[in-house]
Amino acid sequence: MPARTALRRRPRSLVGVFLTVACLVVVGWAVRGLLQDPVPPAPEFGSAAGSVEQPDPSPVGDDGSAEQPGRQDTAASSSAQPSAAAPSGSLAQPGRSPATLPRAEERSEPVRLMLPAVGLEVAVDAVGVAPDGQMEIPEDPDRAGWYRHGPAPGDDAGSVVVAAHVDSSAGPGAFLALTRVQEGDEVMVELADGTQQTFRVIGGEQVAKTDLAVDELFRREGDPVLRLVTCTGDWSPRLGHYTDNLVISAVPVA
């Protein structure tokens, strides 16, 4: 029998391996870019653009948002709402004083928020402060959180804060709709006792998280105002979250 010729394996080319890996990475990013859209810009408008003063900004917590909608931002804190997708969006630290003070009295809590002009209707959960000092935000991107240690809708003074995620790894969150809000739009807040409080949007602003005036946002005194807060701006791979917050301000309708 003729002798079998031994097969010799050629060593893999390192250059070829490198090119293959690089191509896979580029294709992966391209696919993600096709499936996801960036958060729309949120231009400032109305009188609220100058309403969030900066007396002595407190540190702003880094929670999380997606790199672009869907790229996970490690959320600073979340309430116990179940969610299959890691949400994004974040809010600043409420500040030590508001975070530790109990509610002054029992009030009817907000359970639903509606903003018909942009098709927004979202369930609202009462939330507090997580161990790391961040305001809690429901994990479910289709739910919003009301800061229960502060004023409630209908109170005579102070800032009512409602926050939600702008997106999650599964797609847009409820408060992505805030990027389309305009001055004069009405916000209706349904309370647990069946009553409803109506607010009128007076303005909105996009502010860097490092510049957000936490004391003003969570204030307990002064004229009553409703603040709707979510994430916006550019995604920072280095920081792992969006760079800015979008704050929509609304006043009670008499």
Order of alpha helices (4+ residues) and beta strands (2+ residues): alpha-beta-alpha-beta-beta-beta-beta-beta-beta-beta-beta-alpha-beta-beta
